[in-house]
Amino acid sequence: MRVPFINGRKREFLIDPLAVRDTTAMALLHQEDFSRPWTAVEFAGLLDQEPVFGFAAREIGRPAALPAGFVLARQAAGEAEILTITVARSFRGGGLGWALMDAVLRQLYHQRAEALFLEVDETNLAALALYRRMRFREVARRPAYYAHPGAAPTTALVMRRDLR
Ligand SMILES: CC(C)(COP(=O)(O)OP(=O)(O)OC[C@H]1O[C@@H](n2cnc3c(N)ncnc32)[C@H](O)[C@@H]1OP(=O)(O)O)[C@@H](O)C(=O)NCCC(=O)NCCS
């Protein structure tokens, strides 16, 4: 899947499966945004599990560059969940988040999964807008779920996208 991306200049990305060689880059990307980032070893452990899969956004023509973003998901018994998704700050707003989520949805359709779930901080407006645009709907709330040092905890929304 190619994603044209305008950010000062035209760039093209390929959305393709994550591999164990990506785990160091995944950890670097993850620490940009998550207060408890996952390590490369944790990512390797997840990717080693059969129900876990994901995709990276790789810039075409720059094979040595770190992926611009990735998504990790897990499927079990007809249902799936997004474990994490992140796009590097300098690449946001160009459609990569949408393309990564779309790759997950396509794989799940192919496998005839029933639903995809995720959890999101209700104050994360960019992620919420992306998920709502992809027809996820809120199915539960977990008050005071995310801790923030020096600030009040925030609510997690559990969202579901039907696949059938
Ligand atoms: C959430 C995230 C993955 C979105 O990635 P992205 O590549 O910037 O998203 P896209 O460019 O594909 O945007 C797709 C849609 O999402 C919505 N969206 C994305 N960023 C937005 C923003 N800052 N404000 C409002 N809506 C936004 C829009 O509806 C957009 O569609 P549009 O451009 O046609 O209006 C990215 O912001 C990110 O990595 N955030 C930090 C990590 C994170 O919060 N992960 C989610 C945890 S649950």
The ligand as a Gaussian input file, in Angstrom:
#p B3LYP/6-31G(d) Opt

LIG

0 1
 C       -3.058000       9.297000      16.599000
 C       -1.982000       9.298000      15.509000
 C       -1.460000       7.867000      15.318000
 C       -2.611000       9.797000      14.185000
 O       -1.636000       9.661000      13.163000
 P       -1.582000      10.666000      11.885000
 O       -0.689000      10.049000      10.881000
 O       -1.253000      12.028000      12.332000
 O       -3.111000      10.611000      11.429000
 P       -3.668000      10.869000       9.942000
 O       -2.871000      11.944000       9.295000
 O       -3.752000       9.570000       9.234000
 O       -5.130000      11.423000      10.248000
 C       -6.284000      10.654000       9.999000
 C       -7.474000      11.354000      10.609000
 O       -7.309000      11.414000      12.022000
 C       -7.807000      12.665000      12.504000
 N       -6.696000      13.434000      13.075000
 C       -5.377000      13.111000      13.046000
 N       -4.650000      14.038000      13.715000
 C       -5.533000      14.962000      14.169000
 C       -5.410000      16.146000      14.946000
 N       -4.201000      16.569000      15.395000
 N       -6.536000      16.846000      15.242000
 C       -7.741000      16.408000      14.825000
 N       -7.929000      15.296000      14.065000
 C       -6.845000      14.575000      13.764000
 C       -8.425000      13.353000      11.324000
 O       -9.781000      12.955000      11.234000
 C       -7.640000      12.794000      10.180000
 O       -8.338000      12.796000       8.977000
 P       -8.288000      14.116000       8.019000
 O       -6.841000      14.481000       7.890000
 O       -8.877000      13.639000       6.739000
 O       -9.071000      15.142000       8.731000
 C       -0.817000      10.274000      15.867000
 O       -1.361000      11.515000      16.240000
 C        0.080000       9.776000      16.982000
 O        1.021000       9.004000      16.747000
 N       -0.182000      10.221000      18.227000
 C        0.665000       9.833000      19.371000
 C        0.472000       8.403000      19.780000
 C       -0.985000       8.130000      20.111000
 O       -1.668000       8.963000      20.698000
 N       -1.444000       6.930000      19.741000
 C       -2.806000       6.517000      20.010000
 C       -2.941000       5.937000      21.367000
 S       -4.581000       5.296000      21.641000

